[in-house]
């Protein structure tokens, strides 16, 4: 359930902001651990995290992007920017 805080509720708003600041170190540690595992285990780690966070069961082969897909994506990106 999403907690809605009214902007006029300064105490709750400040409490929320303070909790986010105190959690940044914890979050940074978790992200660093994920990045380390991906560096060490490569695509297998990516598949594991995809399974864990996205509930999608992929193989390393399914992560591969063809040259044609890269060219297509680049052409769409270059037109926008």
N, CA, C and O atoms as a Tinker XYZ file with bonds, in Angstrom:
   324  protein
     1  N      0.835000   -1.167000    0.000000    73     2
     2  CA     0.000000    0.000000    0.000000    64     1     3
     3  C      0.888000    1.241000    0.000000    63     2     4     5
     4  O      1.867000    1.310000    0.742000    81     3
     5  N      0.547000    2.201000   -0.818000    73     3     6
     6  CA     1.309000    3.438000   -0.913000    64     5     7
     7  C      0.830000    4.403000    0.156000    63     6     8     9
     8  O     -0.366000    4.647000    0.320000    81     7
     9  N      1.798000    4.942000    0.875000    73     7    10
    10  CA     1.483000    5.915000    1.917000    64     9    11
    11  C      1.451000    7.297000    1.294000    63    10    12    13
    12  O      2.417000    7.714000    0.654000    81    11
    13  N      0.353000    8.009000    1.473000    73    11    14
    14  CA     0.214000    9.357000    0.932000    64    13    15
    15  C      0.431000   10.353000    2.064000    63    14    16    17
    16  O     -0.206000   10.270000    3.114000    81    15
    17  N      1.337000   11.293000    1.835000    73    15    18
    18  CA     1.618000   12.321000    2.834000    64    17    19
    19  C      1.232000   13.664000    2.238000    63    18    20    21
    20  O      1.695000   14.034000    1.159000    81    19
    21  N      0.397000   14.376000    2.937000    73    19    22
    22  CA    -0.014000   15.707000    2.497000    64    21    23
    23  C      1.153000   16.675000    2.695000    63    22    24    25
    24  O      1.877000   16.583000    3.686000    81    23
    25  N      1.330000   17.587000    1.766000    73    23    26
    26  CA     2.437000   18.540000    1.879000    64    25    27
    27  C      2.301000   19.433000    3.103000    63    26    28    29
    28  O      3.287000   20.012000    3.560000    81    27
    29  N      1.092000   19.550000    3.635000    73    27    30
    30  CA     0.893000   20.372000    4.835000    64    29    31
    31  C      1.317000   19.632000    6.107000    63    30    32    33
    32  O      1.449000   20.250000    7.164000    81    31
    33  N      1.532000   18.315000    6.016000    73    31    34
    34  CA     1.961000   17.509000    7.166000    64    33    35
    35  C      3.490000   17.525000    7.225000    63    34    36    37
    36  O      4.152000   16.572000    6.814000    81    35
    37  N      4.027000   18.613000    7.738000    73    35    38
    38  CA     5.478000   18.839000    7.734000    64    37    39
    39  C      6.237000   17.797000    8.543000    63    38    40    41
    40  O      7.338000   17.404000    8.159000    81    39
    41  N      5.673000   17.347000    9.647000    73    39    42
    42  CA     6.355000   16.364000   10.502000    64    41    43
    43  C      6.524000   15.042000    9.756000    63    42    44    45
    44  O      7.618000   14.478000    9.744000    81    43
    45  N      5.458000   14.544000    9.137000    73    43    46
    46  CA     5.536000   13.282000    8.395000    64    45    47
    47  C      6.447000   13.415000    7.187000    63    46    48    49
    48  O      7.203000   12.499000    6.863000    81    47
    49  N      6.371000   14.553000    6.530000    73    47    50
    50  CA     7.210000   14.777000    5.361000    64    49    51
    51  C      8.691000   14.791000    5.745000    63    50    52    53
    52  O      9.512000   14.175000    5.066000    81    51
    53  N      9.032000   15.484000    6.818000    73    51    54
    54  CA    10.425000   15.531000    7.266000    64    53    55
    55  C     10.899000   14.155000    7.719000    63    54    56    57
    56  O     12.042000   13.773000    7.467000    81    55
    57  N     10.024000   13.416000    8.383000    73    55    58
    58  CA    10.367000   12.063000    8.819000    64    57    59
    59  C     10.678000   11.176000    7.620000    63    58    60    61
    60  O     11.638000   10.405000    7.647000    81    59
    61  N      9.877000   11.282000    6.581000    73    59    62
    62  CA    10.111000   10.513000    5.361000    64    61    63
    63  C     11.448000   10.889000    4.730000    63    62    64    65
    64  O     12.221000   10.014000    4.343000    81    63
    65  N     11.715000   12.164000    4.627000    73    63    66
    66  CA    12.970000   12.619000    4.042000    64    65    67
    67  C     14.163000   12.159000    4.866000    63    66    68    69
    68  O     15.173000   11.739000    4.301000    81    67
    69  N     14.068000   12.228000    6.175000    73    67    70
    70  CA    15.159000   11.794000    7.043000    64    69    71
    71  C     15.406000   10.294000    6.909000    63    70    72    73
    72  O     16.556000    9.856000    6.913000    81    71
    73  N     14.339000    9.503000    6.791000    73    71    74
    74  CA    14.503000    8.055000    6.678000    64    73    75
    75  C     15.194000    7.692000    5.370000    63    74    76    77
    76  O     15.961000    6.732000    5.315000    81    75
    77  N     14.926000    8.447000    4.335000    73    75    78
    78  CA    15.562000    8.169000    3.046000    64    77    79
    79  C     17.053000    8.483000    3.096000    63    78    80    81
    80  O     17.862000    7.766000    2.506000    81    79
    81  N     17.407000    9.528000    3.782000    73    79    82
    82  CA    18.825000    9.870000    3.893000    64    81    83
    83  C     19.561000    8.800000    4.680000    63    82    84    85
    84  O     20.664000    8.404000    4.304000    81    83
    85  N     18.967000    8.330000    5.761000    73    83    86
    86  CA    19.641000    7.334000    6.586000    64    85    87
    87  C     19.742000    5.984000    5.875000    63    86    88    89
    88  O     20.605000    5.175000    6.215000    81    87
    89  N     18.895000    5.736000    4.916000    73    87    90
    90  CA    18.929000    4.469000    4.185000    64    89    91
    91  C     19.884000    4.492000    2.996000    63    90    92    93
    92  O     20.137000    3.447000    2.396000    81    91
    93  N     20.416000    5.653000    2.644000    73    91    94
    94  CA    21.263000    5.741000    1.451000    64    93    95
    95  C     22.513000    4.879000    1.563000    63    94    96    97
    96  O     22.922000    4.253000    0.585000    81    95
    97  N     23.120000    4.840000    2.733000    73    95    98
    98  CA    24.325000    4.019000    2.894000    64    97    99
    99  C     23.992000    2.540000    2.737000    63    98   100   101
   100  O     24.753000    1.792000    2.124000    81    99
   101  N     22.868000    2.123000    3.286000    73    99   102
   102  CA    22.443000    0.725000    3.154000    64   101   103
   103  C     22.168000    0.382000    1.695000    63   102   104   105
   104  O     22.573000   -0.672000    1.207000    81   103
   105  N     21.482000    1.276000    1.013000    73   103   106
   106  CA    21.153000    1.056000   -0.398000    64   105   107
   107  C     22.433000    1.005000   -1.230000    63   106   108   109
   108  O     22.578000    0.141000   -2.095000    81   107
   109  N     23.356000    1.925000   -0.970000    73   107   110
   110  CA    24.616000    1.943000   -1.709000    64   109   111
   111  C     25.380000    0.636000   -1.503000    63   110   112   113
   112  O     26.001000    0.123000   -2.434000    81   111
   113  N     25.334000    0.104000   -0.296000    73   111   114
   114  CA    25.996000   -1.172000   -0.027000    64   113   115
   115  C     25.372000   -2.316000   -0.794000    63   114   116   117
   116  O     26.078000   -3.176000   -1.320000    81   115
   117  N     24.050000   -2.332000   -0.860000    73   115   118
   118  CA    23.362000   -3.392000   -1.610000    64   117   119
   119  C     23.669000   -3.302000   -3.095000    63   118   120   121
   120  O     23.917000   -4.315000   -3.749000    81   119
   121  N     23.652000   -2.079000   -3.627000    73   119   122
   122  CA    23.944000   -1.880000   -5.043000    64   121   123
   123  C     25.376000   -2.307000   -5.348000    63   122   124   125
   124  O     25.627000   -2.959000   -6.361000    81   123
   125  N     26.311000   -1.943000   -4.480000    73   123   126
   126  CA    27.712000   -2.323000   -4.687000    64   125   127
   127  C     27.862000   -3.845000   -4.700000    63   126   128   129
   128  O     28.625000   -4.385000   -5.501000    81   127
   129  N     27.143000   -4.534000   -3.820000    73   127   130
   130  CA    27.214000   -6.000000   -3.786000    64   129   131
   131  C     26.673000   -6.606000   -5.083000    63   130   132   133
   132  O     27.231000   -7.570000   -5.605000    81   131
   133  N     25.588000   -6.035000   -5.594000    73   131   134
   134  CA    25.020000   -6.520000   -6.861000    64   133   135
   135  C     26.011000   -6.292000   -7.993000    63   134   136   137
   136  O     26.233000   -7.182000   -8.814000    81   135
   137  N     26.604000   -5.111000   -8.041000    73   135   138
   138  CA    27.571000   -4.815000   -9.101000    64   137   139
   139  C     28.791000   -5.732000   -9.016000    63   138   140   141
   140  O     29.294000   -6.190000  -10.042000    81   139
   141  N     29.261000   -5.998000   -7.817000    73   139   142
   142  CA    30.389000   -6.919000   -7.656000    64   141   143
   143  C     30.050000   -8.312000   -8.164000    63   142   144   145
   144  O     30.857000   -8.955000   -8.835000    81   143
   145  N     28.841000   -8.770000   -7.837000    73   143   146
   146  CA    28.455000  -10.108000   -8.298000    64   145   147
   147  C     28.349000  -10.162000   -9.819000    63   146   148   149
   148  O     28.733000  -11.154000  -10.438000    81   147
   149  N     27.827000   -9.095000  -10.419000    73   147   150
   150  CA    27.728000   -9.055000  -11.883000    64   149   151
   151  C     29.125000   -9.017000  -12.504000    63   150   152   153
   152  O     29.367000   -9.665000  -13.523000    81   151
   153  N     30.040000   -8.266000  -11.899000    73   151   154
   154  CA    31.417000   -8.242000  -12.405000    64   153   155
   155  C     32.049000   -9.633000  -12.350000    63   154   156   157
   156  O     32.768000  -10.032000  -13.266000    81   155
   157  N     31.779000  -10.356000  -11.283000    73   155   158
   158  CA    32.386000  -11.671000  -11.096000    64   157   159
   159  C     31.705000  -12.756000  -11.921000    63   158   160   161
   160  O     32.375000  -13.613000  -12.497000    81   159
   161  N     30.370000  -12.720000  -11.981000    73   159   162
   162  CA    29.638000  -13.828000  -12.609000    64   161   163
   163  C     28.967000  -13.461000  -13.920000    63   162   164   165
   164  O     28.363000  -14.323000  -14.560000    81   163
   165  N     29.056000  -12.221000  -14.332000    73   163   166
   166  CA    28.550000  -11.803000  -15.638000    64   165   167
   167  C     27.071000  -12.064000  -15.864000    63   166   168   169
   168  O     26.225000  -11.782000  -15.015000    81   167
   169  N     26.788000  -12.615000  -17.039000    73   167   170
   170  CA    25.404000  -12.831000  -17.453000    64   169   171
   171  C     24.643000  -13.758000  -16.504000    63   170   172   173
   172  O     23.440000  -13.586000  -16.306000    81   171
   173  N     25.327000  -14.728000  -15.921000    73   171   174
   174  CA    24.639000  -15.614000  -14.983000    64   173   175
   175  C     24.104000  -14.832000  -13.792000    63   174   176   177
   176  O     23.008000  -15.108000  -13.302000    81   175
   177  N     24.879000  -13.855000  -13.328000    73   175   178
   178  CA    24.410000  -13.013000  -12.224000    64   177   179
   179  C     23.227000  -12.158000  -12.674000    63   178   180   181
   180  O     22.251000  -12.006000  -11.940000    81   179
   181  N     23.317000  -11.598000  -13.885000    73   179   182
   182  CA    22.206000  -10.802000  -14.395000    64   181   183
   183  C     20.922000  -11.625000  -14.468000    63   182   184   185
   184  O     19.846000  -11.141000  -14.117000    81   183
   185  N     21.042000  -12.854000  -14.921000    73   183   186
   186  CA    19.864000  -13.729000  -14.990000    64   185   187
   187  C     19.318000  -14.009000  -13.595000    63   186   188   189
   188  O     18.103000  -14.036000  -13.395000    81   187
   189  N     20.203000  -14.215000  -12.642000    73   187   190
   190  CA    19.764000  -14.446000  -11.272000    64   189   191
   191  C     19.034000  -13.249000  -10.691000    63   190   192   193
   192  O     18.005000  -13.406000  -10.034000    81   191
   193  N     19.561000  -12.052000  -10.929000    73   191   194
   194  CA    18.899000  -10.850000  -10.418000    64   193   195
   195  C     17.593000  -10.583000  -11.155000    63   194   196   197
   196  O     16.635000  -10.088000  -10.560000    81   195
   197  N     17.548000  -10.906000  -12.442000    73   195   198
   198  CA    16.299000  -10.758000  -13.192000    64   197   199
   199  C     15.231000  -11.683000  -12.621000    63   198   200   201
   200  O     14.069000  -11.299000  -12.488000    81   199
   201  N     15.632000  -12.893000  -12.290000    73   199   202
   202  CA    14.706000  -13.846000  -11.677000    64   201   203
   203  C     14.237000  -13.326000  -10.313000    63   202   204   205
   204  O     13.050000  -13.373000   -9.991000    81   203
   205  N     15.177000  -12.838000   -9.533000    73   203   206
   206  CA    14.874000  -12.370000   -8.171000    64   205   207
   207  C     13.999000  -11.124000   -8.153000    63   206   208   209
   208  O     13.012000  -11.069000   -7.420000    81   207
   209  N     14.354000  -10.127000   -8.953000    73   207   210
   210  CA    13.662000   -8.843000   -8.882000    64   209   211
   211  C     12.493000   -8.719000   -9.848000    63   210   212   213
   212  O     11.496000   -8.068000   -9.535000    81   211
   213  N     12.608000   -9.334000  -11.014000    73   211   214
   214  CA    11.577000   -9.178000  -12.047000    64   213   215
   215  C     10.708000  -10.405000  -12.239000    63   214   216   217
   216  O      9.726000  -10.374000  -12.980000    81   215
   217  N     11.079000  -11.499000  -11.560000    73   215   218
   218  CA    10.336000  -12.766000  -11.680000    64   217   219
   219  C     10.307000  -13.258000  -13.122000    63   218   220   221
   220  O      9.333000  -13.861000  -13.571000    81   219
   221  N     11.413000  -12.982000  -13.846000    73   219   222
   222  CA    11.542000  -13.440000  -15.234000    64   221   223
   223  C     12.695000  -14.430000  -15.298000    63   222   224   225
   224  O     13.796000  -14.148000  -14.825000    81   223
   225  N     12.438000  -15.568000  -15.875000    73   223   226
   226  CA    13.444000  -16.624000  -15.949000    64   225   227
   227  C     14.118000  -16.577000  -17.314000    63   226   228   229
   228  O     13.607000  -17.134000  -18.286000    81   227
   229  N     15.277000  -15.905000  -17.383000    73   227   230
   230  CA    15.996000  -15.753000  -18.640000    64   229   231
   231  C     17.301000  -16.533000  -18.598000    63   230   232   233
   232  O     17.846000  -16.827000  -17.533000    81   231
   233  N     17.778000  -16.853000  -19.779000    73   231   234
   234  CA    19.097000  -17.476000  -19.910000    64   233   235
   235  C     20.066000  -16.415000  -20.432000    63   234   236   237
   236  O     19.632000  -15.402000  -20.980000    81   235
   237  N     21.368000  -16.636000  -20.269000    73   235   238
   238  CA    22.325000  -15.669000  -20.820000    64   237   239
   239  C     22.139000  -15.440000  -22.323000    63   238   240   241
   240  O     22.347000  -14.329000  -22.811000    81   239
   241  N     21.756000  -16.465000  -23.042000    73   239   242
   242  CA    21.537000  -16.320000  -24.483000    64   241   243
   243  C     20.406000  -15.340000  -24.775000    63   242   244   245
   244  O     20.438000  -14.641000  -25.788000    81   243
   245  N     19.422000  -15.284000  -23.909000    73   243   246
   246  CA    18.295000  -14.374000  -24.125000    64   245   247
   247  C     18.661000  -12.921000  -23.830000    63   246   248   249
   248  O     17.905000  -12.014000  -24.178000    81   247
   249  N     19.789000  -12.694000  -23.205000    73   247   250
   250  CA    20.243000  -11.331000  -22.934000    64   249   251
   251  C     20.963000  -10.732000  -24.131000    63   250   252   253
   252  O     21.109000   -9.513000  -24.226000    81   251
   253  N     21.407000  -11.571000  -25.031000    73   251   254
   254  CA    22.178000  -11.111000  -26.179000    64   253   255
   255  C     21.316000  -10.228000  -27.083000    63   254   256   257
   256  O     20.142000  -10.503000  -27.327000    81   255
   257  N     21.938000   -9.171000  -27.563000    73   255   258
   258  CA    21.270000   -8.247000  -28.473000    64   257   259
   259  C     22.004000   -8.341000  -29.802000    63   258   260   261
   260  O     23.229000   -8.233000  -29.862000    81   259
   261  N     21.234000   -8.544000  -30.863000    73   259   262
   262  CA    21.852000   -8.692000  -32.191000    64   261   263
   263  C     22.341000   -7.337000  -32.704000    63   262   264   265
   264  O     21.919000   -6.281000  -32.232000    81   263
   265  N     23.228000   -7.400000  -33.668000    73   263   266
   266  CA    23.726000   -6.169000  -34.273000    64   265   267
   267  C     22.592000   -5.376000  -34.903000    63   266   268   269
   268  O     22.584000   -4.146000  -34.842000    81   267
   269  N     21.643000   -6.065000  -35.502000    73   267   270
   270  CA    20.493000   -5.391000  -36.117000    64   269   271
   271  C     19.664000   -4.659000  -35.059000    63   270   272   273
   272  O     19.206000   -3.541000  -35.294000    81   271
   273  N     19.470000   -5.289000  -33.890000    73   271   274
   274  CA    18.708000   -4.643000  -32.820000    64   273   275
   275  C     19.432000   -3.399000  -32.304000    63   274   276   277
   276  O     18.798000   -2.393000  -31.990000    81   275
   277  N     20.748000   -3.472000  -32.221000    73   275   278
   278  CA    21.532000   -2.317000  -31.780000    64   277   279
   279  C     21.411000   -1.181000  -32.795000    63   278   280   281
   280  O     21.202000   -0.028000  -32.417000    81   279
   281  N     21.541000   -1.500000  -34.070000    73   279   282
   282  CA    21.409000   -0.481000  -35.108000    64   281   283
   283  C     20.028000    0.154000  -35.088000    63   282   284   285
   284  O     19.902000    1.373000  -35.211000    81   283
   285  N     18.995000   -0.659000  -34.935000    73   283   286
   286  CA    17.627000   -0.147000  -34.886000    64   285   287
   287  C     17.456000    0.785000  -33.690000    63   286   288   289
   288  O     16.895000    1.871000  -33.834000    81   287
   289  N     17.927000    0.384000  -32.521000    73   287   290
   290  CA    17.799000    1.208000  -31.322000    64   289   291
   291  C     18.582000    2.509000  -31.472000    63   290   292   293
   292  O     18.100000    3.576000  -31.091000    81   291
   293  N     19.777000    2.421000  -32.021000    73   291   294
   294  CA    20.598000    3.610000  -32.233000    64   293   295
   295  C     19.908000    4.580000  -33.182000    63   294   296   297
   296  O     19.903000    5.787000  -32.940000    81   295
   297  N     19.327000    4.065000  -34.255000    73   295   298
   298  CA    18.672000    4.945000  -35.230000    64   297   299
   299  C     17.471000    5.656000  -34.605000    63   298   300   301
   300  O     17.185000    6.806000  -34.938000    81   299
   301  N     16.779000    4.980000  -33.714000    73   299   302
   302  CA    15.646000    5.623000  -33.023000    64   301   303
   303  C     16.150000    6.662000  -32.041000    63   302   304   305
   304  O     15.550000    7.728000  -31.903000    81   303
   305  N     17.253000    6.360000  -31.352000    73   303   306
   306  CA    17.805000    7.283000  -30.375000    64   305   307
   307  C     18.345000    8.537000  -31.057000    63   306   308   309
   308  O     18.091000    9.652000  -30.599000    81   307
   309  N     19.086000    8.360000  -32.146000    73   307   310
   310  CA    19.723000    9.480000  -32.832000    64   309   311
   311  C     18.681000   10.439000  -33.385000    63   310   312   313
   312  O     18.917000   11.647000  -33.429000    81   311
   313  N     17.521000    9.917000  -33.812000    73   311   314
   314  CA    16.450000   10.790000  -34.321000    64   313   315
   315  C     15.872000   11.658000  -33.208000    63   314   316   317
   316  O     15.459000   12.791000  -33.456000    81   315
   317  N     15.843000   11.145000  -32.007000    73   315   318
   318  CA    15.278000   11.904000  -30.884000    64   317   319
   319  C     16.235000   12.967000  -30.381000    63   318   320   321
   320  O     15.805000   14.023000  -29.915000    81   319
   321  N     17.520000   12.700000  -30.472000    73   319   322
   322  CA    18.504000   13.598000  -29.850000    64   321   323
   323  C     19.425000   14.139000  -30.898000    63   322   324
   324  O     20.327000   14.916000  -30.586000    81   323
